[in-house]
Amino acid sequence: MNAQSDNGTTGITFTVRPSDLGAILIDQLHLQVTSFSPFAEVLADYVSGSSTMSDTARQLAKDTVFATVAGVLARPDLRLELLVGGGMAPLGSLRAYASKAAGNMLVGVAPGDGEWDIRLFDTPRSCADWFVRQTGTNTQGGEPNHLAPPCTLSTLVAAFHTIDMFRRAAYQDMLAYKRTVDPMITLEEFRSSAQAAIHSQDIRWLLPSLLVLNPTLGASIGTMGNDGLEQAVKRGFLIGAKRAGGADTVLLFGEAGTHMGSEFLRSWVSSCGFSLDVVGPDGPRTLQRGYIASTALANHWFRFDTKDGVLQVNHQPLSLEQYAQKMGDVLLSGTVVERQAGTAGAFVKQRQTILSGAVSQEKTTSADAAPAKTPKFCPGCGTPVKPGARFCASCGRPL
Amino acid sequence: MRQSTMTVSERAELLARHTVAHARQGDLLAVVDRDPEHAPPEVLQELKALGEEIGGLWEQYLAALPIVAVSRSPLSGDLLEYAIDIVGVDGLWWNYNQPLRPLQQLPADFVGLAGALHLGAPLEKTPFEVRPGPEVPYVVPRLLAAPGVCAVFSQVQIGPHVGYAIAYFAEHPEQVANRINTWGTDFYEVVDSQGTLTWSRDGDNAVLDRDADLKPWMEAGKLLWIQPGDTSMTIRSDTQACPFLALKGSRMDSVLFDGMRTEDEPDAFAQEAMEAALGQPVPTDPVPDELWKLVMPTNNNAGGDNDERSV
């Protein structure tokens, strides 16, 4: 156990071992844990009184502030989940929980290797500020919005792949010790590499990072329209051209593609997917979801809305201050809806979307079988790992 | 989007009837004004009938106005659909002193709609003054300088003329206090914090508060545009393909009346005078009083004929 005060806006932090959770929450504090709780997975098989209490755990159980925090985490009715990775960052997650019963307080949870960091926030805004400092870049804003709304998922996919193709062309140039003035790709290359990128789950590239960090988007990929390339041309990401003396169409990078391609080539720091879920009278539901890609120039904010059954993307390039404001607004939007922690028992969450061909298949857990789980990935290489695996099948890292 | 429910010839007939009725109304009001106490009953009766006729024509005109997708918010993605007379500037919508416009349902992040008009031929004869802006679009720096405010340029065909809509949007429109006069008028409407529709006015020197050097605003992400003819109204931000950067035309406000175009120059004169006095370009903020004192005479008797001399 480790309790300390922060000088910042974040209040108090605790460090707790998952192996101590059963003894503290169930044996000492006698808390009931819902499937919405971050502890649900760890405590799924816990038998009351089955673990030995360490001194540090005993001390933690006596801490009144921790008892309040544990109460929120055991039966939360609001959750903001951020999957972080991509750019220069390995895959990780940050979550914040709230309970109507605990008022404005939010509790942040960052699961680590063998220890969890738990952080207390007085208000949704202070929680958002902290999250944004962890995931954003300190930019002043003022970047053109090359993907102004309304934007479809297919447009976003084409634009992201254009950015990746620009980076790829630059890397290939570097490897060959040359500088291509106007790099070009064929239509077929663009399409086939987009398919490969979608299935790769390699978060070093922007398009795969979008899908890995927003697992629920996978379901929409199979049903998205095929106007992405057309839109990418229309918005200045790509320019259609004919090769001199040839009849086939090739694609050149347009102003928007070059601008954002250079931006992400030079300074993509990290991305994160977010999902705000609340437990209402009818059970859990997702209120908002989105994706943020942070570079040295902007925090690119993408919010996903469904309008008339079609996924719409709202993109805004934000300064750090604007990013904090937006994230605060997201959290506040969850606090003003009706919430009811007790209905979380019936929670069924998508575990992981596995993409197969053009159509995705979703695998879900039943409420009785297991609590909600976040998709798991190797922290070393980002490859998805099988449930129960002890080593990553790709890089061999112990999990 | 809504098509006009009136044909061009029906509209022309309505406007002709309105012109006749309005002129007759003016004549009779002049009679009544001469001696309000003893106005002849038949004049009052005719005035009443004319009022009803004009009111009816206004209703018909408003009901027939098409609702056009003029712009789109780059913040929310919502379309700005605006009731506007696109048949010509002879419509009552364009009457500068008495614009006839319906209440509009506008996007929540809408701040204002300014415009410019590049005149084509023929120029309509109007019995009222029309001020459709300069010939080339511009931005208002003081508005764009506010955090979260951005503008979108688009093109709207107004009869034989090419109109440029300049729509402003803001993340928090309630924080944008000093807005811009609505296209073709000398005022703007705004819903205050209590939810009441009210109106206000950008100052007389509004023309000084403009910038036609658009590229830096685009590069700063503050100005976006929609390709003319793009029915999907896709917002773009790249500069190389932007047709609005290459437009040529007068930056002075056009004043149209009776088929003639003149330019509204006083503000330009004031700008030149101030720049001469200061030896540098005037700031884009509202002109402070001390600056006016530099260039304006302090003598209360100043003005009138410049050649006049007191003995």
Interface residues (C-beta under 8 A of the other chain):
Chain A: G141 G142 E143 P144 N145 H146 A148 P149 P150 C151 Q231 K234 R235 G236 G254 E255 A256 H259 Q312 N314 Q316 P317 Q322
Chain B: R72 S73 P74 L75 S76 G77 G148 E171 M218 E219 A220 G221 K222 L224 Q227 D230 T234 I235 R236 S237 D238 T239 Q240 A241
